[in-house]
Amino acid sequence: MNVTLVGHPLSGKSTLFSALTGIDSTAEYGKTAKVGTVKVPDERVEWLAGLYKPKKITHAGLDFTDLPGLSFASAAEQAQSVKLIADIRQTDMIVLVLRAFDNPVVPAYRDRVDPGADLTELRSEFILCDMEQVSNRVDKLKVQITKPTPHREQYKKELELMEKALETLENEQPISSIIHSPDEAKMLRSFGFLTEKPWAVVVNVSESDQQEKPSVQIPADIAQLELCVSMEQELSRLSEEERGEFMSELGIETLAVDRLIACCYKTLGLVSFLTYGPDECRAWTIPANTSAVEAAGKIHSDIQRGFIRAEVVAFEDLKVAGDFRQAKAANKVRLESKQYQVQDGDVITFRFNV
C-alpha cells in the first residue's frame, strides 16, 4: 500500500517524509518524488520475538511517497502541478500536509500562513482534475452506447454513474460520497479519481502550538492530526535511549509520526495477522475481511494451494496464556476453514499439503 504526502511548497511535507522514513528528500527539493518504506509499530511482534527468539523480526510496512510541492501561484506552476497530480492517481491514500507555523526564515506560500485556505485550494484543484477526467469519460461513453457492442449495457450503467459523479463534483463534493456498493467501487477503481481516495490531513504547527485546538475545519470523515513536523524529525534522529529520555521529559508517550502511521493503516482498512517460528516472527498486512485461504497466499502460493486448516489464537489470549502450548491447553486455539475471516492480531499457523 502506498500513501502519498501532498502539500504546497515549504509546508513541511518533505521534513515529515524524512521523519517517517529516515530518508532526506530535501536535497532534491521540488524536483522528484521520493519513496520510502515505513515500519508499522506493533508491540505484538516484539512480544512474540521475545518469547520465541527468532533469527529475524519483520514488521508490517507502508510505502510513503513525498511528492514535490504543488503551487498554483502562476500559470507555469499550475501546469507543472497538474502534471504532478496525475502521479497521485496511482496511490492508495492521500495525506495533505498544511502549514500552520510562522517562521520568517521559511517563505510562506502566497505570502500567507493559512491552512484553511491551503486546504480549500488543494481540494478545489483535485475536484477540477477529477471533473475533467469524468467529463472526458462521459463524452466517450455517450459515443460507445450508440454502437451495437457486446458491452453496451455495461457502458450504459457506467455512463449513469459517471454523470452522477460529474454532478457531485460540480457541487464541490467528492466522488467517494456517491459510492454505495462494491459494484460501483469496482467500476470507478481503475480511474484513480483523487476525490475517491481516502484522505488524512496533517496540520504542521510550531512546537509552542502543539497543545492548541485544531485550527482547520476538516470534514468529519477525514482524519486530522496536528503535529510539529520539525520536532518529529529531530526525535527521529536520536538514538532510542536518547529519544525515550527526551520524550519522557516532555511528557510525550507516543511519537506523532507513529500515530500518523497507525491512522493511515486504519484509514486504508488494513489489519495484521501474526506468524512465529525459529526463523522469523512477522506481521502480515491484509485488508480487513480477508479469508484464511487468501491470507495463506500472502505468505506463499503453495500454502494457499494446499490449504487444509488454519490454527488460530487471538494475540491477547496467547499473551495471557504465556505461550502457544498453554493457550492450546486452555482451549484458546481454534481450527478454522478457508472461509474464516482473519481478525487483526490473529496468530496463525497454516496447515497445508502440496
N, C-alpha and C positions, 0 to 999 in steps of 0.2 A: 504494500500500500504506500502511496506517495502523498505527502502533504506539501503544498506549495505556499511559501511565505510571500505575501504580496503587500506592497505599500508604496508610498511616494518616496522620492529621494530623501535620504537622511532622516528617515523615520525611525531608524534603529533596527531595521529588518535584518541587515547583514550581521550586526552585532548579536542579535538574537540567534541567528543561524550558527554563529561561532560558539555561543554559549551552549547551544544544543549539541552540536557535533564535534566541537574542538577544532574545526576547520576554519582558518582565517580567510574569509572571502572578500575582505575589504581591499586587498592588494589589487584586485582587478575590478574594483567597484564600478558598477554601471555598464560592464562590458558583456559578461557572460553569466549564464545561470550556473549555480554550483549545487551539487547533490551530495548529501551525506546521510549515513545510516545511524539512527539513534537507538540506543538500548532502552527498552520499556522497563522501568523499575518494577521489580516483582520480588518481594521478600520470600515468597513461597519457593522460588527456585533456589535461593540461598539456603533456606531451611533444608530442603531435600539434599542439597550438596553437602551440608554439614552432617547429615545423617548417613549418607551413602558414600561420601568421599570419592566422587568420580574423577576421572582423568581430565574431564572437560565440563565447563558450565556454559550454557548458551541461553541467553535471554531472548525474548521476542524483540523484534525490531520494526521501526518505521523509517521510511526514507523521507527526508526533508529536502526540498528544493528552495534555494534562495534565488528568486527571480530579480533581475535588475529593476531598479526603481521606476515606477510609472509616473510620467509627467505629462500633463495636458496643458501646460502653460503657453505653448506655442504650437503652430500648425505642424512644424517639423517634429517636435517632441511627441505630439499626439499621434502622428503617423507611425513613429517608431514604437510607441507604447501599444498601439493597436496590433502591431505585428507580434509583440511580446505576449499580449493577451491570448493570442491563438495557441501559444505553448501551454497555457493553463488548462486548456480543454482536455489535456491528457492526464491531469492529476485527479486524485480521488477526493481531495478535500482542500479547501482554501482557508488560510489563516491571514486575515487582514491585520497589518501592524500599523497602528495610528499613533502619531507623535502627540504627546501631551506634556512635554517637558520644555522649559525655556533654557536656552543656552546661547548666549551671544556669539560664541565661537563657532557654533554649528548653524549655518544659514537655514532658515525655515522655508519650507515650500510655499510659494506665492507670498512670501514675507508675512506669514501668519502662523500661529500655533493654535489650530482649531480642529481637534479630532472629529468633532461632529460634522464639520464642513468637508473634511477629507473623506469621511465615510460616505457621505451623500454623493460626492463626486465619483468615487470609485464604484459605488453601487450603480449610479446612473450610467457610467461607461460600460459596465458589464451588461446592463439591461439593453443598451443600444447595440452592443455587439451581438447579443442573442437575438435581438429583434431583426437585425439584418440577415442573420443566418436563417431564422424561421421564415422570414418573408421570401427569401430565395427558394426555400424548400416548398413553400405554398405554391409559388408560381410553377415550379416543376411538376408538382403533383396534379395541379389543375390540367396540365397537358397530358400527363400519364393516364388519368381516368377517362380521357376521351378515346384512348386506344383499346382495342379488344385483346388485352393481355391476360394471362392466367392470374396475374396479381392485382387485377383491377379492384376487387372488393377490399383487398388489404390496403391498397392505395387510398381508397375512399375513407376507410377508418383512420388512416394516418392523417389525411387532409383535415378531417373533422377535429382531430386532436391538435394539429398544428395551428389551425385557425383559432382554436380556443387558447392556445399558448400565445399567439400573437396579440389577441385581445387582452390577455392577462398582462403581458409586457407593456402594452400601450397604457395600461392603468398603473404602471410602475410597480407591479407585483412580480415576484419570482415565479419561474416555471414550476418550481417544486410545489407550489401551492395548489396546482391542478392535478397532481399525480395521486390517484386514489386506488390504483390496482397494480399488481405485478405486470399485467399486460401493457399498461400504459408506460410503466417504467422501462420495460424492455424495448418498447417502440422508440423511446426517446434516448436510450442509453448511448447509442453509437455516435450521437451528435456532440456529446460532451458540453452541453449547454452550461454556461457559467452559473446561472441562477438556479440550476437544478442541483448543483453540488452542495454538500454540507459545508457550512462555514463556521468559523470561530473568529472572534475579534480579540486582539491583544492591544490594550491601551498602554503605551510606553510612557510611564510617569517618571519624574525625578525621584531621587531617594527620599526627599523630605515629604513627597506627596503620597507615599505608599499607603498611608492609613486613611486617606481621604475616600469619600464615597465615589462610586463610578461617575465619571464626568461626561459620559456619552450615552445617549438614549439608544439602546440596541433592541431590535425586535426580540420578543420573548423566546422565539425558537432558535436563537443564535447564542451560543455560549460566549461569555465575555470574561476575560481575565485582565486585571491590572497588575503590571509588574514593572520594576525598574530594570530595564534590559542591561544597562551598563554594570549594575551591581551583580546581576546574574553571570555576566561574562567574567567579572573579577573572581567570583566564587568558583567558577568552573576551572580557573587556572590554578587554584590552590590544591595542595595535597589533601587527601581525605581527612587526615588528622587536623590540619590547619582549618579546613572548611568546617569541620564539626565544631571546633573551638569558636570560630568566628560566628557561626550560626547560633551557637549557644549563648554567646554574649549579646547577640541582637534579639534573642528570643524567637528565632526562626526555626520552625520544626521541619518544614519541607521546602525544598528548592522550588521556586515558581516554575522553572522550566520542567521539572518533574510533573507538576500539576498540569502544565500545558500538554505534555506527552500523554498523560492519563486522559485528559479531556479529548484529545484527538482520537485516542483509542476507543473511547466510549462513543464519541460522535459518529465514528465510522461503523459502529455496530460490531466491534470485534470482541472476541473472548480468547482466553488462553487455556489450553489443556496441557498437562504436565506429564513428562515421562522421566524415568530414572533408571539407573543401572551403573555398573562399574566403569563404563566408558564415558557416559555423559548424563547429566541432569539438564533437562531442557524444557522451555516453554514454547509451545507451538501456537502461532496465530491463525485463527479461523474466524469466519463470520458467525455471528450468533445463529442458532438453529441448524448448524451443520450436523449431519448424521454421523454416526460412529464409523461407517464404512468410508465416508468421504474424508473424515479426519484421519483414518488409517492411510489413505492415499497421500495425505500431506507428508507423511513420513517416507513412504516408498510405495510405488505402484504394485509391487509384489504383495505387500501386506494387504492392500485393498483387494487385489485379485483373489487372494487366498483366504480372505477374512472368514473366521469361524465365530468368534465371540470377542467382546471387549470386557476385560476385567477392570472394573471401575470403583474407585473410592474417592469421595469428596475430600479435598485437601484438609479441611478443618477436622473431619473425622479421623483422618490419618494422623494429624498433629496431636489430637487428644489421645489417640491410642498409643502413639510413640513410634511405631513402625508398621510396615505392611503386614507382618505376621500377626501382630497383636490386633490390628484392625480387622483382619480376617477372623480371628478368634472371637471378636466382638460382633460379628455378623454385619460389618460395615462395608464389606466388599461385595459388589454385585456383578453378575454376568449379564451383559447387555447385548442385544442383537444389532443387526445392521441399521435398523431404523431409529435406534436410540439417538436423541438429540443431545449432543455433548454440551455440558454446562461449564461455565467459567470456573476454573480451579479443579476440574476433574483430573485425578491422577490415573492414568490408563496404561494397562499392559494389554497389547493386542495378541490374541491367539489366531494364528493363521497357518495355512498349509499350501505350499506350491510345489 
